[in-house]
Amino acid sequence: MTATWTLDTQVFKDNIQHVTHGQPVMAVVKNNAYHYGLDFAVEAFLSAGIDTFSTTVLHEAIRVLELAPRSTVFLMNPSMEFDVLKEHNIHMTLPSLDFYLAHQEELAGMKVHLEFENLLHRSGFRTFDEMKEVIRLNTALPEGKQMKITGIWTHFGYADEFDVPDYDAEKLAWLTGLEEMLEDYQFDFVHAQNSASFVRDGHFHQHTHARLGIILYGSRPYSSLDESVTTQALTVSAHVIQIRELKAGESAGYSFAYTADHDVKIAVIDMGYGDGILRTRSQHDCLINGRRFPIRALMMSHLFVEVDDSVKQGDTVILYSNDIRIDEHTFKGVGANSEQLSALNHHSLKKEII
């Protein structure tokens, strides 16, 4: 028996169509497509008609183009491997006036998207006037030394927050500045909306793409959404390898991992934090034979689960599926959606794509 990571291809593909509603989407495939696998995700997105992608590292951008040579790939982090970027026709963020001035010569011929930092303050131009200055400086160069300004973008850091005014503030700042930019300049790509913004507001006017990540992978971006907005195609499961009976006061596992406060039956499960299950996940239930049972301890390679007589050796234990979702536990405090997805250990888990 081996703990297993199972991905249902058809459910994943159906969910793409369900989420996007035919709107133009730039699919975020960073961090190995949220740990679903870059090759798998790109093929699935292509089959759904999505041919525009973004990631944060150059080697992933190159791999996307190997899988989809006619696609457009946008690199959200700046790179100084300018020759490689130009060779593969990869679009890259331009994060600041200083970056442009430092690398003006190397940027010649490159396709760039001007980035507005907004309230996230992660990277990007502080003002739209700085963007205009870059455009002015670039246009003043001989044509052969100019970079190609193909896009403009930002990221909303507060779109999943409802009790503060920050999303409204960052949205207003972006839309006002964008409107001003579009009076004088044209861009092939205008993108700002993440999953939360897209669900809250629909597709923004004058934007060419919504840049969607977590919702395409089956997790809600904020808790007030109904689960039906997105479907989780991933199942993480293990097995009962033994049933133990503990008397009140008896302990099991390393360093008193679990001490019974009453006579209890404990199922020993072949999965643990070494398989990438977040430690805080042990504060909640798992699913066995369609019923929820409480996890009592989480160790490197095992779980202890309190069960009753209905649970037998060999039964399947589900930690995550569409019936006991990752986002459910995210909203209970078990890390972020992407944190749990990224943590899952594909070296120890048996990987199945059906």
C-alpha positions in Angstrom: 0.0 0.0 0.0 1.3 3.4 -1.0 -0.1 6.9 -0.4 -1.2 8.3 -3.7 -1.6 11.6 -5.6 -4.3 11.1 -8.2 -5.3 13.7 -10.8 -8.5 13.3 -12.9 -7.7 14.7 -16.4 -11.3 15.1 -17.5 -12.4 16.8 -14.3 -9.5 19.2 -14.6 -10.3 20.1 -18.2 -14.0 20.5 -17.5 -13.2 22.8 -14.7 -11.2 25.1 -17.0 -14.2 25.6 -19.2 -16.5 26.1 -16.2 -14.2 28.7 -14.6 -13.3 30.8 -17.7 -16.8 31.0 -19.3 -15.1 31.6 -22.6 -13.3 34.7 -21.4 -9.7 35.3 -22.6 -7.3 33.9 -20.0 -3.6 33.9 -19.3 -3.1 30.7 -17.4 -0.5 31.0 -14.6 1.7 27.9 -14.6 4.3 29.0 -12.1 5.9 26.5 -9.7 5.4 23.5 -12.0 1.8 24.6 -12.6 1.0 24.8 -8.8 2.6 21.3 -8.5 0.1 19.7 -10.9 2.9 19.2 -13.5 3.8 21.7 -16.2 3.4 19.2 -19.0 0.0 18.1 -17.9 -1.3 21.6 -17.2 -0.1 23.1 -20.5 -1.7 20.3 -22.5 -5.0 20.7 -20.6 -5.1 24.5 -21.1 -4.3 24.1 -24.8 -7.2 21.7 -25.1 -9.4 24.3 -23.6 -8.3 26.9 -26.0 -5.9 28.8 -23.7 -2.6 29.6 -25.5 -1.3 32.4 -23.3 0.7 31.5 -20.2 2.7 33.2 -17.4 5.3 31.9 -15.0 8.1 33.3 -12.8 11.2 31.4 -13.9 12.8 31.2 -17.2 13.3 27.5 -17.5 9.6 27.0 -17.1 8.8 29.6 -19.7 11.1 27.7 -22.1 9.4 24.4 -21.3 6.0 25.9 -22.0 7.2 26.9 -25.5 8.6 23.5 -26.1 5.2 22.1 -25.3 3.3 24.8 -27.1 5.5 26.5 -29.7 2.8 28.9 -30.9 1.8 30.1 -27.5 2.6 33.4 -25.8 4.6 33.1 -22.6 5.0 36.0 -20.1 7.7 35.9 -17.5 6.5 37.7 -14.4 9.9 38.1 -12.8 12.7 40.0 -14.6 15.7 38.0 -15.9 19.0 39.2 -17.2 19.4 36.3 -19.6 18.4 38.6 -22.4 19.8 36.6 -25.3 17.8 33.5 -24.1 14.6 35.6 -23.7 15.0 37.0 -27.2 15.9 33.6 -28.7 12.7 32.1 -27.4 10.5 35.2 -28.0 9.5 35.3 -24.3 7.7 38.4 -23.1 9.1 39.7 -19.8 8.0 42.1 -17.1 9.8 45.5 -17.1 9.8 46.2 -13.3 11.2 49.7 -13.0 12.7 52.8 -14.6 16.0 51.9 -12.9 16.0 48.4 -14.5 15.5 49.9 -17.9 18.3 52.5 -17.5 20.7 49.8 -16.3 19.9 47.4 -19.1 18.8 49.6 -22.0 21.2 48.2 -24.5 20.5 44.5 -23.6 16.7 45.1 -23.8 16.9 46.0 -27.5 14.5 43.8 -29.4 12.9 42.3 -26.3 9.2 42.1 -25.7 8.3 43.6 -22.4 5.2 44.4 -20.3 5.3 47.5 -18.1 4.5 46.6 -14.5 2.7 48.9 -12.1 3.5 48.0 -8.5 0.2 49.1 -6.9 -0.4 48.4 -3.2 1.4 45.0 -3.3 4.7 46.8 -3.5 6.4 43.7 -4.7 7.9 45.0 -8.0 6.9 47.4 -10.7 6.9 51.1 -11.6 5.8 53.3 -8.7 3.9 55.7 -11.1 2.5 55.8 -14.5 4.6 58.9 -15.2 7.7 56.7 -14.9 6.2 54.3 -17.4 5.7 57.2 -19.8 9.3 58.3 -19.3 10.5 54.8 -20.3 8.3 54.9 -23.4 9.7 58.3 -24.3 13.3 57.2 -23.8 12.7 54.0 -25.8 11.0 55.8 -28.6 13.9 58.2 -28.9 16.3 55.4 -29.7 16.9 54.2 -33.2 14.4 51.5 -34.1 16.9 48.7 -34.0 17.9 49.6 -30.4 14.3 49.8 -29.1 12.6 47.2 -26.9 9.1 46.2 -27.9 6.6 47.3 -25.3 3.8 44.8 -25.9 2.0 44.9 -22.6 1.0 46.6 -19.3 0.0 44.8 -16.1 -0.4 44.8 -12.4 -1.3 42.4 -9.6 -4.1 42.9 -7.0 -2.7 41.9 -3.7 -6.0 42.5 -1.8 -8.7 41.1 -4.1 -9.5 38.3 -1.6 -9.9 40.8 1.3 -13.4 42.1 2.1 -13.1 43.8 5.4 -10.6 46.5 4.3 -10.8 49.1 1.5 -7.5 48.1 -0.1 -8.8 46.2 -3.1 -11.1 49.1 -4.1 -8.1 51.5 -3.7 -5.7 49.4 -5.8 -8.4 48.8 -8.4 -9.1 52.5 -8.7 -5.4 53.4 -9.0 -4.9 50.8 -11.7 -8.0 51.6 -13.8 -7.4 55.3 -13.6 -3.8 55.1 -14.6 -4.6 52.5 -17.3 -7.2 54.8 -18.8 -4.7 57.6 -19.0 -2.1 55.4 -20.6 -4.5 54.0 -23.2 -5.3 57.6 -24.4 -1.8 57.8 -25.9 -0.5 54.2 -26.2 -1.6 50.8 -27.4 -0.7 47.4 -25.9 -1.3 43.9 -27.2 -1.6 42.6 -23.6 -3.4 44.3 -20.7 -3.8 42.0 -17.7 -4.3 42.6 -14.0 -7.0 40.3 -12.6 -6.2 37.3 -10.5 -8.7 34.6 -9.6 -10.3 36.6 -6.8 -10.7 39.8 -8.9 -12.0 37.9 -11.8 -14.7 36.2 -9.7 -15.7 39.4 -7.9 -15.8 41.7 -10.9 -16.0 39.7 -14.1 -13.6 40.5 -17.0 -12.5 44.1 -16.9 -13.2 46.4 -19.9 -10.1 47.1 -22.0 -8.2 44.1 -20.6 -7.1 41.5 -23.0 -6.8 38.7 -20.5 -7.6 37.7 -17.0 -4.4 36.2 -15.4 -5.8 33.2 -13.5 -4.0 30.8 -11.2 -5.5 29.0 -8.2 -9.1 28.8 -9.4 -8.0 26.9 -12.5 -6.5 24.3 -10.2 -9.7 23.7 -8.2 -9.4 26.0 -5.2 -11.6 29.0 -4.3 -9.7 32.3 -3.9 -11.8 33.4 -0.9 -14.1 31.6 1.5 -17.5 33.2 0.8 -17.6 31.6 -2.6 -19.7 28.4 -3.1 -17.6 25.3 -3.8 -19.4 25.0 -7.1 -17.4 27.9 -8.5 -14.4 25.5 -9.1 -13.9 21.7 -8.9 -10.9 20.0 -7.4 -9.6 17.3 -9.7 -6.9 16.2 -7.3 -7.3 13.4 -4.7 -4.6 12.6 -2.1 -5.2 9.3 -0.4 -3.6 6.6 1.7 -4.6 3.4 3.5 -5.3 1.9 6.9 -2.3 -0.3 7.6 -3.4 -1.4 11.1 -6.1 -0.8 13.7 -4.8 -0.4 17.3 -6.8 -0.3 20.5 -5.6 2.1 23.2 -6.8 2.4 26.8 -7.4 5.7 28.4 -4.0 7.2 29.3 -2.0 5.1 26.8 0.2 6.8 24.2 1.2 5.9 20.7 3.9 7.3 18.4 7.1 9.2 19.0 7.3 11.3 22.1 3.6 10.8 23.1 2.4 11.8 19.6 -1.1 10.8 20.8 -2.4 10.0 24.2 -5.9 8.6 24.5 -8.2 10.3 27.0 -10.7 7.4 26.7 -10.6 3.9 25.4 -10.3 4.3 21.6 -9.6 2.6 18.3 -6.8 4.2 16.3 -6.2 3.6 12.6 -2.6 3.8 11.6 -2.4 5.4 8.1 0.6 5.2 5.7 1.0 9.0 5.1 2.6 11.8 7.0 4.3 15.2 6.8 7.1 13.6 4.9 4.6 13.2 2.1 4.0 16.9 2.2 0.9 17.1 4.4 1.0 20.3 6.3 1.3 19.9 10.1 -1.8 22.0 10.8 -3.8 19.6 8.7 -3.7 17.1 11.6 -6.2 19.4 13.5 -9.0 18.3 11.2 -10.7 15.3 9.7 -10.1 12.8 7.0 -12.5 10.8 4.9 -12.9 7.0 5.3 -15.7 5.1 3.5 -17.6 8.3 3.0 -17.5 9.4 6.6 -15.3 11.9 8.4 -13.0 10.8 11.2 -10.7 13.0 13.3 -6.9 12.9 12.8 -5.2 12.6 16.2 -1.5 12.8 15.3 0.7 13.4 12.3 4.2 12.0 12.0 6.7 11.8 9.2 5.3 8.7 7.5 2.1 8.0 9.4 -1.2 9.4 10.6 -3.2 8.3 13.7 -7.0 8.6 13.1 -9.6 7.9 15.7 -12.1 5.4 14.2 -14.9 3.0 15.0 -15.8 -0.6 14.1 -16.7 0.4 10.5 -13.1 1.0 9.6 -10.9 -2.0 8.6 -7.3 -2.6 7.6 -6.9 -1.8 4.0 -9.6 0.9 3.8 -8.8 3.9 1.7 -8.3 7.1 3.6 -8.8 10.4 1.8 -6.9 13.5 2.9 -8.0 15.7 0.0 -10.6 15.3 -2.8 -13.5 17.3 -4.1 -15.5 16.0 -1.1 -12.8 17.2 1.5 -11.1 20.0 -0.4 -7.8 21.8 0.0 -9.6 25.2 0.0 -11.9 24.0 2.9 -8.9 23.5 5.0 -7.2 26.7 3.8 -10.1 28.6 5.2 -9.7 26.7 8.5 -6.1 27.9 8.7 -4.2 25.0 7.1 -1.8 27.2 5.1 -2.7 28.7 1.7 -4.1 26.7 -1.2 -0.9 27.0 -3.1 1.2 26.2 0.0 -0.4 22.8 0.5 -0.3 22.0 -3.2 3.4 23.0 -3.4 4.3 21.0 -0.3 3.0 17.6 -1.6 5.9 15.3 -2.1 5.9 13.7 -5.5 8.9 11.6 -4.7 7.2 9.7 -1.9 3.6 9.8 -3.1 2.6 7.4 -5.9 1.5 9.7 -8.8 -1.4 8.8 -10.9 -3.0 10.7 -13.8 -6.3 9.2 -15.0 
